[in-house]
Amino acid sequence: MKRFIMAVLAVTLLAGCGPKYMVAKEPCIDVRGIKPAEGKAALVVGRTTIFGGGINFENYLNRKFIGSTKGHSFFMTTVEPGDHYVSARGENFASLLVRFEPNKTYYIQNEVRMGVFIARAKLDFIDGQHLFNDMSGTCQYYEKDPSEQVSDLNDEEWKWVVEDFNGTTPINAQPVETVTK
């Protein structure tokens, strides 16, 4: 019985810990109202489930660390327009190549998948309303702590990100129109 209580306590403590390198901001803002700076794009990365809530997923824009998520949390960052890889590190690297357009907000969900040792990451586009509905009242909004130094991806990790996406066309790029004569 004592081992059971210790296990429950350990899981509870892990689930209560915030993402590394991140600072919780109160109150939780309405994700539907996030707007980018003029001429830039906004990227909102969130986790709508508490499954695997004690596991933090570190997220990157190209090679640069942009934030961590855990259950029912999100963060946002500003992105220069253009094609960029967005990736999350769990037991694996999950990645998307996204074409960011100026003055638009993009929402990506960190999904949790069963792993062998820790949770595996998966990334999917989501809309702001879905993110709001799934986290309303129980979310945490985080910002990267500017005083913390966080490692970016090294050459080998970057290679894994590019290989995971396995393509050269952004997932949200418009198909090339066929011109008929």
C-alpha positions as CSV (number, residue, x, y, z in Angstrom):
1,M,0.0,0.0,0.0
2,K,2.9,2.3,0.8
3,R,4.4,1.9,-2.7
4,F,1.0,2.6,-4.3
5,I,0.7,5.9,-2.3
6,M,4.3,6.9,-3.3
7,A,3.5,6.1,-6.9
8,V,0.4,8.2,-6.9
9,L,2.3,11.1,-5.2
10,A,5.1,10.9,-7.7
11,V,2.6,11.1,-10.6
12,T,0.8,14.0,-9.0
13,L,4.0,15.9,-8.5
14,L,5.1,15.3,-12.1
15,A,1.7,16.4,-13.5
16,G,1.9,19.6,-11.5
17,C,5.3,20.7,-12.8
18,G,5.3,23.4,-15.5
19,P,7.2,23.1,-18.7
20,K,11.0,23.7,-18.5
21,Y,12.2,27.1,-19.4
22,M,8.7,28.5,-19.3
23,V,6.8,30.9,-17.0
24,A,3.0,30.6,-16.5
25,K,1.1,33.8,-17.1
26,E,-2.2,34.5,-15.5
27,P,-5.0,34.6,-16.4
28,C,-5.1,32.2,-19.3
29,I,-5.7,34.3,-22.4
30,D,-8.3,33.6,-25.1
31,V,-6.4,31.8,-27.8
32,R,-9.0,32.9,-30.4
33,G,-7.9,36.5,-30.1
34,I,-4.2,36.1,-30.8
35,K,-3.1,38.4,-33.6
36,P,0.4,38.6,-35.1
37,A,2.5,41.8,-35.3
38,E,2.0,43.6,-38.6
39,G,3.8,41.8,-41.4
40,K,4.6,38.7,-39.2
41,A,2.7,35.5,-38.5
42,A,1.7,34.2,-35.1
43,L,2.2,30.5,-34.1
44,V,0.2,29.1,-31.2
45,V,1.3,25.6,-30.1
46,G,-1.0,23.9,-27.6
47,R,-1.9,20.6,-25.9
48,T,-5.6,20.0,-25.4
49,T,-5.4,16.8,-23.4
50,I,-4.1,16.1,-19.9
51,F,-3.0,12.6,-21.1
52,G,0.7,12.5,-20.5
53,G,0.3,15.8,-18.7
54,G,3.6,15.3,-16.8
55,I,5.6,15.0,-20.0
56,N,6.8,18.2,-21.5
57,F,7.2,18.5,-25.3
58,E,10.0,20.9,-26.4
59,N,9.1,22.7,-29.6
60,Y,11.3,24.2,-32.2
61,L,10.9,26.6,-35.2
62,N,13.6,25.3,-37.6
63,R,16.5,24.7,-35.2
64,K,15.5,27.3,-32.6
65,F,13.7,26.4,-29.3
66,I,10.4,28.3,-29.1
67,G,8.6,26.7,-26.1
68,S,7.4,23.7,-24.2
69,T,3.9,22.3,-23.6
70,K,2.3,19.9,-21.1
71,G,-1.3,19.0,-20.6
72,H,-3.8,21.8,-21.2
73,S,-1.2,24.4,-22.0
74,F,-0.1,26.6,-24.9
75,F,2.4,29.2,-25.9
76,M,2.7,31.5,-28.8
77,T,5.6,33.0,-30.8
78,T,6.1,35.4,-33.7
79,V,7.3,33.9,-37.0
80,E,8.8,35.6,-40.1
81,P,6.7,34.8,-43.2
82,G,8.1,31.9,-45.3
83,D,8.5,28.2,-45.1
84,H,9.6,26.9,-41.7
85,Y,9.8,23.5,-39.9
86,V,7.8,23.2,-36.7
87,S,8.9,20.3,-34.6
88,A,8.2,18.7,-31.2
89,R,10.5,16.4,-29.2
90,G,9.1,13.6,-27.2
91,E,10.4,10.1,-27.5
92,N,10.6,11.0,-31.2
93,F,10.7,14.1,-33.3
94,A,7.4,15.1,-35.0
95,S,7.6,17.8,-37.6
96,L,5.7,19.8,-40.1
97,L,6.9,22.1,-42.9
98,V,4.6,25.1,-42.8
99,R,4.2,28.1,-45.1
100,F,3.7,31.1,-42.8
101,E,1.9,34.1,-44.4
102,P,2.1,37.6,-43.0
103,N,-0.8,38.7,-40.7
104,K,-2.1,35.2,-40.1
105,T,-2.3,33.1,-36.9
106,Y,-1.5,29.4,-37.1
107,Y,-2.6,26.9,-34.5
108,I,-0.7,23.6,-34.0
109,Q,-1.6,20.9,-31.5
110,N,1.0,18.7,-29.7
111,E,-0.7,15.4,-29.7
112,V,0.4,12.7,-27.3
113,R,1.0,9.1,-28.5
114,M,2.0,6.0,-26.5
115,G,5.8,5.5,-26.4
116,V,8.1,2.8,-25.1
117,F,9.8,4.9,-22.4
118,I,8.0,8.3,-22.6
119,A,5.2,9.8,-24.7
120,R,5.7,10.2,-28.4
121,A,4.8,13.5,-30.1
122,K,2.6,14.2,-33.1
123,L,1.7,17.6,-34.6
124,D,-1.5,18.5,-36.3
125,F,-3.1,21.8,-37.4
126,I,-6.0,22.8,-35.2
127,D,-8.3,25.9,-35.2
128,G,-8.4,28.4,-32.4
129,Q,-12.0,27.6,-31.5
130,H,-11.2,23.9,-31.0
131,L,-8.2,24.8,-28.9
132,F,-10.4,27.2,-26.8
133,N,-13.2,24.7,-26.4
134,D,-10.9,21.9,-25.3
135,M,-9.0,24.0,-22.7
136,S,-11.5,26.5,-21.6
137,G,-11.2,27.2,-17.9
138,T,-8.3,24.8,-17.3
139,C,-5.5,26.0,-19.5
140,Q,-2.1,27.4,-18.8
141,Y,-0.6,30.1,-21.0
142,Y,3.2,30.1,-20.9
143,E,5.9,32.4,-22.2
144,K,9.6,31.5,-22.6
145,D,11.7,32.7,-19.7
146,P,14.2,35.1,-21.4
147,S,16.7,34.6,-18.6
148,E,16.9,30.8,-19.3
149,Q,19.4,29.5,-21.9
150,V,17.8,26.6,-23.9
151,S,19.7,24.5,-26.4
152,D,18.6,24.6,-30.0
153,L,18.7,21.6,-32.2
154,N,22.2,20.2,-33.1
155,D,23.0,18.9,-36.6
156,E,21.9,15.3,-35.9
157,E,18.6,16.4,-34.4
158,W,18.0,18.8,-37.3
159,K,18.5,15.9,-39.7
160,W,15.9,13.9,-37.8
161,V,13.4,16.8,-38.0
162,V,13.8,17.0,-41.8
163,E,13.6,13.2,-42.2
164,D,10.5,13.0,-40.1
165,F,8.6,15.4,-42.4
166,N,9.9,13.6,-45.5
167,G,9.0,16.2,-48.0
168,T,9.9,19.6,-49.5
169,T,6.4,21.1,-50.0
170,P,4.8,22.8,-47.0
171,I,1.8,20.9,-45.6
172,N,-0.4,24.0,-46.1
173,A,0.9,25.2,-49.5
174,Q,-1.6,25.7,-52.2
175,P,-1.4,23.2,-55.0
176,V,0.2,24.5,-58.2
177,E,-2.6,25.4,-60.6
178,T,-2.6,23.6,-63.9
179,V,-2.7,25.9,-66.9
180,T,-4.6,24.5,-69.9
181,K,-4.3,26.0,-73.4
